Amino acid sequence: MALQVYNYLTRRKEVFQPIHEGFVGMYVCGPTVYGHAHIGHAKVYITFDIVHRYLEYLGYRVRYVQNITDVGHLTDDADEGEDKVARQARRERLEPMEIAEFYTRSYFEDMDALNVLRPDISPRASGHIPEQIELAQLLIEKGYAYVSNGSVFFSVRSWPSYGKLSGRNLDELEEGARLAVNPDKRDPRDFAVWRAAKPGHIMRWKSPWGEGFPGWHAECSVMAMKYLGLPFDIHGGGLENIFPHNESEIAQSEAAYGKEFARYWILNNMVTVNGVKMGKSLGNFTTIKDALARHSAMTLRFFILSSHYRSTTDFTAEALDSAARGYERLIGPVRLTREKLRHTESDGEVDAAFAEVIRRHREQFVAAMDDDFNTPQALAVLFDFGREVNTLLNSDRMVTRATLEAIDTLYRALGGAVLGLIPDKLPTSAEGGLEVQLIELIIRLRAEARARKDWATADAIRAELAKLGIVLEDRPEGTTWRMTQ
């Protein structure tokens, strides 16, 4: 089965066929850097980290471009005030570029902690002002944009296919237009490619139309064009930005450059809190840094991957606690395998029967990922494989080193390289979150009871942990533990 992706441009799953054989160009809308990243950002960028990783697993060379919006932006109905970066700069009494630099570093710290691979190119909006001015000039020359009081607006009426991504038509846009519109626009549906800077606006650049700054959508168009060419394979981002941002990107790009913009539109659904969208504007967000203070990075990553990227993900304390337990169940057999490897020197071939188990689960995992990056199903395959591993390693059968290495190789490839959940070095109790630390503290207390020959206490601890789904296994090299499946 070939990789199939859900394309929001056609509203159906399609077999993925890159434009250039063996190469995939992917552009993903990056963060606006005026505050610390939150869990909603974690879902977006873990989602496209998975896309990136799986495409490379399939053998493609991927050029991943993800912009940094350090100019900030105004939405098209926010015609007054400052952009987000400049507004935060006033609050903190810093230069706008100090704000952008501080929160850009914060963003990458969070992504590194979550084991999100860095994009190949992370271009900044402020570094591409000439290209954004050139885009506006091209649109004016071709009759798709007009100048009004120092701003440049794209004429939506001039582009009949506007709405092809979001499914909105011009009549619906007209009915939904606000009554109080920017008087500089000829049509309330038009959007800014370049904005005139009002007095006191901090971030401003010289242009043929006076001092101003780019419109919200311009940066993505010019940076995708510059680093990937047109058309490119995948445009990614959050579903909440399908209109007006992504819609406007397509219109201005295809109008200006006369080429198809992006072939596949992959958009992830939102994170909610009690059913309400998580966002800074709503004040119901949890930053990644705050979440990492209470949970391990792999717990957060496991939480995100436990729901399909096109489904909403409801963020609750209970869900995070469940994810912590789930992650420990996932890596329990990995710990056991690697512990066995450290103490096994037996020669021999890979066990033939278990080689078939490995082959079957690899195929099932690939089938799940080929189905539009179905990470919940891929995790289910790894859990099923873990049960097989536990059964084998807890049996009386002799297990060769080659078999253990084959098991570990599968975990490193599928759980590690593809899902980014199983590191080459598993976290110690000090790194594994509060739950792991408590379990290992209890195991140490039990070991002390056994050393005193207090078998009643040791057995009681084992029994109580078993009730919680934690199985202890006493071995010559020490006690190991795992979560039941």
N, C-alpha and C positions, 0 to 999 in steps of 0.2 A: 504493500500500500504506500502510495506517495504522500508526501506532506500536503495536507489540505488546510487552508486558512480561511477564516471568515473575513470577507472583504466588505467593509461598510459602504464602499462605492457601488457595489452591485447587490448588497444585502443577501449574499449567499456564500456558502463555502465553495472554494475553488482550489483546484490543484495548483500548488505553487510552482511557477516556472519563471526563474529569474531572466531578466532581459539579456544579460551576458552570461554565458555558460561558466559555471564555477565561481561566480562572483555575485555578491548581494550588496547593494547600496541601501542603507537604512538611515532615515532621519527621524528623530524623536524630539518633540517639543520639550525643551528643558525648563528648569525652574526660573521664576523671577526672584532674584536674590535680594530680598528686603527683610527676611526673617528666617528663623531656623526651619528646616524641612519638617513636615509632619507625616503622620501615618498614611495619609492620602498620597503623598509623594512616594512613600515607600512602595505602595502598590504599583504605581506607574512604572517606577524604574526597576523594581524587581521583575515585573512582567516582561519588560523589554530586555532585561538581562537574560531571562530565560530564552526569549526569542533569539537573541544574540548567541548564547551558548549552544542552543540546539542546532542552529544553522551551521555552526562550526563543527559540531559533532557529526553532522551529515556530510561534512567535507567541503563546505563552501568557504571561500575567503570573504569575510564580511568587513565592509567599511561602515562603521557606526558613527554617525554624526549626531551630536546632541548639543543644542545651543544653550548659552547662558544669557538670560535676559537681564542685562545690567543697566539698561536704560530705563527700565520700568515701562509702563504703558497706561494709556487711558482707554477704556472701552468706548465704543462709538457713541454711547448715549451719555458719557461723562465728559462733557465739553468744557467744564470748568475745573480748576484746581491743578494739582501737580501729579506727576506719576508716582508710583508706589515707592521707588527707590529714593527719589528726591524728598518725598514726604517723610520717610523714615530718617533721612539725613537731617532734616530740620528738627525732628524730635530728639535725636541723639546728639545734635550740634556737631555733626561731622560732615566732611565732604561726601557727596554722593558716591564717589569711587571708593572711599573708605568703607562705606556701608556695603557696596557691591563686593568688594574684596573679602571683607570679613565673613559675609554670609555665603559667598562662593566656597571659601575654605571650609566653613561649617557643613555645607551640603556634601562636599566630597569626603569629609570625615565620616559623616553618617553613612554614605554609600559604601565606603571602604569597610566600615564595621559590619554592614549587612552583606558583605561579600559580593557586592555588585561590581562587575568588571568595569573599568574605566572605558568611556567611549574612545574611539580612535582620534576623533577631533571634537574639541569642545569650544567652538567659536563664540565670541562675545558680540552682542548686538552693537556695543559702542565701538568695536573695531571694524565695523562694516557700514559706517555711515555713507561713504561715497557710493557704495553699491546700492544702498537704499534710495539715495537721491537719483541715481541712474534709473532705477526701476520706475520711479515717479515720472521721470522725463520720458521714458519709453512709452508709458501709458498715455501721457499727454499727446505725444507725437502720433500715436495710433488712434487717437480719438476715444479712448476708453476712460480718460480721466480729465479733470478740469481744475483750474486754479481759482481759488476764491479767498480773498483777504489773506493771502500768504499761506494758505493751506492747499493741499492737493487731495481731491476726493475721487474715488473710483465710482463711475456711473454704473450702478447695478443694472439699470434698464438697458445699457449698451451691451450687456453680456447675457444673452437669452438662457444659457445653461446654468446661470447662477441658481443654486439650490439643489444641484444634482447629487451632492453628498448627503446633505441633511434631509432631503426630501421635501423641502419647503419650496413653494412656488411664489412668483412675484405678487400675486393677488393676496396670498396669506401674509407676505411680508408687509404689504401696504396696509392691510387691516390691522396688523400688529404694531405698526409704527406709532411712536409716541406723539402726543399732541404738541408737547413742548420740545421742538427739535432745534438743532443748530441752524440758525438763519443763513449761515454760509453755504449750506447744502442746497442743491437744486431739488433733491429728492430725499426724503427722510431715510430711505433705505440705503443711501450711499454711505461709504465708509472711507476713513482717512488713510491715505498712503503716506502723507506727510502733514504735520500739524504746525501751524504758526505758534511760536512761543509767546505767551502772554507776559506782560511785565511781571518781573519777580520770579518767573519760572527758571529754576537753576540750570537744568540740563538742556543745552541749546547748541545748535551748530548752524553755520552759515550755509545757505542754499540759494539757488537762483530765485527763490520766492521770498527771501528774507530769513531771519533766524528762526529756527524751529527744531523739531525732533521727529523721529519716524513714527508712523502709525503702528498700531499693535501688531498687525499681520505681516508687515514688510520684511522684518528680519528673517523669518523662516523661509520666505520665498527666495531671497537673495543668497542665503547661506546654503540652502539645499542645492540651488543651481550651481554655486561656486564649487562646492566640494563633491557633489555627486553627479552633476550634469542632469539633463532632462531627456527622457523621463528616468526616474530611478525606481527601485523596486518597492520599498516599504516606507510608508509614512506612519509613524506611531504617535500616540498621545492619549490623553484622557477623553472619554466620551463626552464629558460636559463641555468640551471646547469644539465639538463638531460644528456648532453654530454659535457665533459668527466666525470664529477664528479660522478653523480648517476650511470652511466654505469660501471664505474670502481669500485665503492662500491660493486655492485652486484657481479662482477667477482671475486674480491679478497676475498670477504666474503664467497661465496659459494664454491670457490676453497679451501680455508683454512679450513673452518669448516665442509664442506661436507653436508650442509643443505640449504634449501631454505632460502633466506634472508628476504624479506618482501612480504606480500601477495597483498596489494593494494598500488599503487603509485599514490598519489594525488598531483598534481603540479599546482601552480597558474601561470597565465600569468603575463606579466610585466606591469609596469607603463611607459607610454610614455609622452614626452613633444613635442607637435606638431608632433606626429607620430614617434618620435625618442626615443629609449629606454633611460630611465633615469638611470644614473649611475655616480659614482664618477670618473671613468676613462674618461668619456666624458665631465665632468665639467658642466653638465646641471641639476644637482640634487638640490633639495630643502630639507634641513634638517627638521626633524619633529619639532625641536625647533623653527626654523624660521617660519614654517607654523603655529605653535601654538601661535606665537606672533601676528598673524593676524586673526586667526580663532579659534573658540572653538574646544576643543577636540572632542566633539560629532559631530560637522560639518565634521571634517576629517573622523571620523569613518563612518558617514552616507555616505560621498562621496565614500569611498572604497566599502561599501556594496551595493551601487546603481548599480554597474555593477557586472556581474557574475565573480567569481574568475578565470574561465578559459578564460575570455575575457580580452583584453588589456584595461587599464584604462588611459585615456588621462588627464593629469594634467594641468589645465589652471585656471587663475583667475576667468574666467566666470563660470567654472564648480564648483569652490569652493563657489562662490556667490550663485549659484543655489542650491547647497547642503545646505547652511545656511538657505535659504528660505524653502527648503524641510523639513529640520529637525524641523523648527518651526511649519510647518503644521502638522508634525507627533505628536508633543507633545502638540499642542493646545488643543485637546480634553482631553488629560491626565491632563493638568492644570485645565481645567474646571471641570472634574470629581472630582479631589482632592479638589478643592475649594468648590464644592457642598457638599462633604463629611464632610468638616469642619463645615458646617452650617446646616446639616440635621440630625435629630434625629428620624425621622418617622419610626415606626415599620412596619413590613410586610414582606412578602416573596419576592423573586426575581420575577420580572415581567415575566410571562410565555412566552410572545411573545419575549421579549428581551433575555430571556435565550436561545431561539432558535437561535437568531442572534449571540450570543456569541459562542454557540456550532458550528454553521456553519463556522464562521470565524476561530475558533481554528482548525477545520478539514482542511480548505483550507490552513492555515499557515503550518500545519504539512505536507500536500501534497506537498507544494512548497519546504520545506526543505528536504523532502524525495527524491526529484528529484535533487540529486547531489548538495545539499546545495544552492538552488536557492534563494539567498537573495533578488534580485530585485523583484521577484514575492512575496516573503514573505512580503516585505515592501508594495507592492501594496495591499495585503490583509489587512495590518494594516491601510493603508490610507482609504480603503473602510469601514473598521470597524469604523474609526474616523468619517466618514460622518454619519453613523448610530447613533453614540454617540451624535454628535452635533445636529442631528435632534431631538433625544429624549430629550436632556437636554434643548433645546431651545423651546420646545413645552409647552403647557399648562398642560400636563399630570403630575400627581403627581408621583415622582420617589422615591421609597423606599431606605432606606440606604442599604438594602441587595442587591438591583440592582446595586447601585453605587459601592459597595464593589466587586461584581462579575465582573464589568467592570474593576475596578482597578486591580483585581487579574489577569485578562487576560493580561493587559498591563505589569504588573510586570513579568509575566512568559514568554511571547513571546517577547515583546520589551525589557525587562530587562534581565532576566536570559539567554535567547537564543541569542538575537542580541546585548546585552550589550549597548543599546542605550537609555533606559529609566531608569534613576537611581531611587532609592527609594526616594531620595530627589531631586526634580527638581532644576536646577540652578536658582539662583536669577539673576536679571538684571546685577549685578556686575560680575557674573560668566558666563553669557550667550552669550558673544561676543558683538561686537560693534552694530550689527543690533538690538539685543534685548534691549540694553541700550538706543539706540536712540528712539525706539518705546515707551519705558516706560517713557523717558523724555518728549516726545510729549504728552503722556497721562497725565502726571503731569501738563503740561502747560494747557491742556484742562480743567483739574479739577480746576485749578486756575481761568480760564475764567468762568466756571460754578459758582464758589463761588462768583464771582463778578456779576453774572447774565448777563454775556456777552454771551447770547445764540447764537448770530450770529457767533462769533468766534468759540465757541464750536461745532456748527453744521458744520462749514466750515472745521474744523480739522477732524471731523468724516467722512465727505464726501471725503476729499482728501486721507485719509487713506484707505477708501473703494476702491478708484480707484487703490490703490497699492495692493489690495487683503487682507487688514487688517481690520477685523470686530471688532468693539467695542461693548461691552454689559454692560450697566449700571445696576448694581444690588445694593440692599440695603447695601451690605458689601463693595462695591467699583466697579470700572470698570475693567473688564477683556477683554482680546483680544485674537483673534485667526486668523490664516491665512486661507483664503478660500482654498477649495480643488482643 
